Amino acid sequence: MPEAELAQGEELLGHWYWGNTPLTFSVVGGILQLSGGMSCRFSPIGPDLYRGRDGYLAGERLRVVRDGDTISHLDVATFILTRTPYGR
């Protein structure tokens, strides 16, 4: 992933939750990767938009939803990912 693309995704790194299921975004081999219950690598396709490259979310669009300058949540397929656990 080129340096500019990695910088775009840096704020996604770390722990996220789908309900109470923990997931983690990291960079592996320069590529943004989601691991946990639904593993997938993502490529940026625009500002705050990514496309699943493989795995469970292959072809799905991940959208970063913001409240001002802060990330509110991530929307990927029908899944909502948040920084804190929530009930399903």
N, C-alpha and C positions, 0 to 999 in steps of 0.2 A: 504494500500500500504506500503510495507516495506520501512524503512528509506532510503535505497540506491535508490530505485525506485523513491521515492519522490524527492530526491536530483537531479536525472536525469531530472525530469520534471520541476524543479523550474524555470528555465529560460523561460518557456512557460507561466508562470502565468501573468495575466494582460490582457490588451486590445489588440485585433487583429481585422482586417477588412477583409471582403470578399467584394471587391469593396468598396462601401461606407457604407455597413452594419456592425455595430459594433457587436463584439462577445467578450466574456470574458472567459479565462481559470482561474479556481480556483481549490482549493482542498476542497472537501466535503466528510467528513467521511473517510479521508485518500486516496481518489480516485481523480485522475485528471479529471476535468469535464469542458466541453465546454458549455456555455449557450448563449442564444441570438436566432438568426434566425434558427440555427441548433444545437439543444441540444444533447449532447452525453457524456458518460463517456468513458475514455480510459485507457487501460492497456499497459505498456511497453512490447515490444516483442524483443527488441534489442537496440543497441546504436542508438539514434535518430529515433527510430521506435516505433509506438504505434498502437494498434488495437482498433477500436470502439467496445464497449461492448454492447451498447443498443442505443435506440433513432434513430434519423435521419441517423447517420453514422454507425450504427451497422454493424460490420464485415469489415468495410473499414479500410485501412491502412493509418495512418498519418505519413508522413516523414518530418523530420526537414532538411531543405536545408541550408547549411552553405556557407558563403564566408569567408574562413579562420576560425577564431575563433568566428565570429559573425553570428547570424542567419539571413539569407537573407529572407526566407519566409517558410511557412508551406505548404505542398502539401498533401491534403486529398481528395481522390476520384478525381474528376476533379476540385476541388476548390483550389484556391491559397489564403492563408491568409497572410497578411502583417501587420506590426505595424502601418502603416499609411494608410488612405483611398486612394483608386485609382479609376479611372473611369472604368466602365464596357463596 
